Amino acid sequence: MPTVSAQVTIKAPLEKVYALARDIEAFPEFMEDVTEVTILEKSPGRQVSRWVGVIKEFGRTIAWTEEDFWNDAEHSCRFRQIEGDFTAYEGEWTFAATNGDTVVKLQVTYEYKVPLIGQLIQGLLQRKVQQNCHSMLEAIKRQAERTS
């Protein structure tokens, strides 16, 4: 399965950036490719959420339900799809304080099989997932730095 990763340094305190990333229901307000996020279940350290995104290049939406495991002590989150359009989807966010800034890393491992044309779009899909990871981090950066 392909794995993509992205990293960004944000000029904002760790706790602020981490809290912004944990507020996933607000993502559609400042992330272009995320149209809807709904929390379905929530307990300390764990939540289940329903996501809807748009893949403009494919002219379609993509939806999935994921389970997130937030570790406040380590400032990290592991996530995995439990149902949805991906064949497989999982990853991890990590947040680290560095000289008053915050370094955020996002890694995603995924598989998305489309019958018949699947092999033809795998390269495009990998670029799109990579771009989406980068775009998510940049959107969080803009939001955090704008409100700092």
N, C-alpha and C positions, 0 to 999 in steps of 0.2 A: 504494500500500500504506500502511496506517496506521502511524504511528510514535508510540510513547509513551515517556515518560522520567520518571525519578524521581531525587531527590537526597536525601542525608541527611548530617548532620554527626555523627561518632562521636567520643566522648571517649576515644580510644585512639590510640596511635602508628600512623603509616602502615604500618610494616613488619608490625605485628601484624595490622592489618585486612586488608592485602593477602594475607598468609599464610592467614588465615582464609577469604578469598574464593577463594583458589587450591585449598583443600581441599574441592573440590566433592562428593567422596564422603561427606562428613560432613553435607551439607545436609539429608538426610532426618531427621537427629537433631533439628534445631531449626527446620525449615521445614515448616509444616503441609500445603502443597499439593504438596510434592515427596516422592514415595514411594520413589523409587529412583534412584541415580546410579551407574553402573559405568564405570570407565575401561577402554577397549578398546585404546587405543594411547597411548604416552607417549614423547616425545623432548624434548630441550631446546627450550622455547618453544612446543611444540605438543602438543596431546593431543586424542584423540577419545573421546567419552563417550556413553553411552546413558542417556537420561533417561526417567523415567515420572512423570507428575504426575496430579493429580486435578482435575477441574472439577466441583465439587459441584453448581453450578447446572444443569449439563447432565446430571448423573448418569452421568458417564463418565470414563474415564482417557484420557490423551493421551500418546503416546510419540514420541520422536525421537532421532536420533543427531546430535550436533553436533561440529564441529571448532573448537577454541579455539586462539587464537594469543596467548600471554602474552608481554608485553614487560616484563621486570623493570626495565629501566633507566627506562622511562617510567611504570611502575606502571599498566599498562592491559591489557585483553584484548579482542580482537575475536573474535567467534564467528559461526558460521553453521550452519544445519541442513544435513546432507548426505543425510539421508533421514528420513522420518517423517510424522506426521499433519498437520503444517502444509504449506500450499502453498509458503510461503516463511517463513523465520525467520532473522534476523541482528541483530547489535547490537554494543554496545561497553560495557565497564566502564572507568571512569577513577577513579583514586585520587590525592588530593593532600593534602599536609600543610599545615595551617593553624593556627598558634599551638598546636602540640602535639596538635591534634585531626586527624581525617582526614575529608575531604569525599569521598564516594563518589557517582558519577553512573552511572546505568544507562540506556541508550537501546536500545529494541527496535523493529525494523521487522518486520512480520509480515503474512502473508496466510493465512487459514484458510477454505477454501471447503467448504461443506456443500451438496450438491445439494438442490434444491427449497426448503429453508427457510433457505438461507444468508443472504439479504438480511434476513430477519426477525431474525436473531440478531447481525448485525454490530455494532450499537450495544452490546448486552450483552457481546459478546466484547471490544470495545475497552475497556469499563469493567473487565472481568475481567483483561485483560492489564495495564492500568494498575495495578489493585489488586495484581496479582501482583508487578509490579516494585517497588511500594512495600513490599509485605509481605516480599519478599526482602531489601531493604535494612534494613528494621526488624529482621528476624530476625538479620542480621549485626551490626547495632548492639547489640542485646540481648546477643548472644553475646560480642562484643568487650568491651563495657563490664562485663559480669558477671565476666569473667576478668581484668580490668585491676586 
